[in-house]
Amino acid sequence: MTPPDAAASSRRRGPAGAATRRLRLGRLLLARRWRQSLQFRAIAVSLSLTALAFFVTGSFLSHQIADRLFSERLDQVLASATADFEQVQASFDASDASDRDELQALVASTLGSLSVDGAETERWILLPMDFTSGQTLIPAQSQSPWMTSSTVPPELQERLAEQDGVFWQPASVRVTENGEEAPVIVVGTVVDLYQNSRYGLYLVYDFSEPQRTLDAMHAVLLLSVVVLLLLVGAIVWYVTREVVRPVSSTARVAEQLADGDLGVRMPVSGSHEVARLARSFNRMADSLQDQITQLEQLSSMQQTFVSDVSHELRTPLTTVRMAAEVLFNAREDFDPVNRRSAELLYHQVDRFDALLADLLEISRFDAGAARLEVASVELFSVVHDVVEAAAPLAVSSGSTVRVRSELSRCTVQGDQRRIERILRNLVVNALEHGEGRPIDIVVGASEVAAAVAVRDHGIGMTEEEAAKAFNRFWRADPARARTTGGTGLGLAIATEDTRLHGGRLDVWGAPGEGACFRLTLPRTRGRRLVPDDESPLGLPPDADAYPETAVVTRTGTLALASAAAAAAEPAPPAAAQPTDVEEDRS
């Protein structure tokens, strides 16, 4: 037996559900077309306004024509009925009939000889006005047996009973024995038959012909409206097509320019407004192409200059470094002033060497020569190596470095050297600005991405400072002394390394609350994260919600937790087709 819920679900999936889905799909398609097509919007608005104008005009004309037809026909009917009533009353007054048979014969002959109105004979009904005064020698009479007292509207009968005169009222009755009901006008008055015996005489006039005329007119109006709407739609389509086509062409050319095809131009013909727009657009494109070409040449010259200078400095720097090492190793033989000078020279040469290496790396990124050496990377192993290498700095700064995660292992497809460099820059940066407070490193993963967040609780940064954090040589506080000898290019290089992997490097900061850098990487080779891909970790993550898996002790050693998290690593999706991964310069 099918459960009620299953039966209801089956009904929803039936024809009614399919019709609902088609209707919803149609609405979505129309809404998208409305948003994307200026021509469709112009046609829809024009047809809607035209249809509204036709409806208002047609309704007014139809109402006026119907009133005119009805008024003319009613005037004819009332004139004919008045003449017939006078003829009937005169015939009754001139007769000397006194018994029932004679009166019935009089009624039959008099009412049967009523005039013909147009092409149709009037139908009459004779009803006694008072059944209580003995006026039963002539019962209710009618020309057609299917027309009875119920055919006459009660309101009309009551009005005749209240006052004398000729009155009329519309009704709907059968004018033939087996026919359908038709619109009629019932005209009534009071006649005296015998010795002031009052009877209501009602004449029924068929109004089917005016109604058929009105229906035919409505059909013609409707057909005319449809034809005019089609004609207006075709005219609007043609006009908007001629107007929108240059705009669409401009949009396509602009998209090609945005995609990097700087040689594309708009066709120009004539001297009208669209032609002037095309000429102006082409001049703008020429100017942009010239400026972009100049900028590319300047950028290429700059990259070449930086690369050449960096390479040329390698040899003298090596010589200076060797001399500085000799002086540094022999510093104990110098007097205090020379000893301090040898130490400063050694450390500054070491920093200059690191700066030169970073400049060479940046020049490779700028030249598009950076490459990934993709392999399976175990993130926890990389994190532990980075934390262990930074342990002496953590001890000297007084910060406690903790690794937190719900996982026991997490693998990604990437370049281990570059991932390690990213995390080293983030951890060292956190120790630099952490002001001796705890540093939390949180690792998380989903099926498509893995993330590492480095959270400090130091001086923090504003939103404006966070937006500039990845700029080259940028420092939030230039007066703040460096304790790690950084070059100012670490976060910029980390950003480029992240981009090579197709990942994201995000930053959060709040003054007095600290900062958090979150690295999110795709787990499979060849995949690039899109804005809709959520990171497995929040920004900043709730570090206390994750169990502690490792910590740097006061002695500078990395201690792993006794019981690692038992959660299984989320299974990554199937790897994309292997390709050589390089920096995308398009």
Helices and strands as residue ranges (DSSP letters): H 4-12, H 15-36, H 38-94, H 100-112, E 116-117, E 120-121, E 123-128, E 141-142, G 149-151, H 154-162, E 167-174, E 181-192, E 198-206, H 208-258, H 273-329, G 331-333, H 336-367, E 375-378, H 379-389, H 391-397, E 401-405, E 411-414, H 416-433, E 439-445, E 449-455, H 463-467, H 490-500, E 504-510, E 514-522, G 543-545, E 548-552, E 558-560
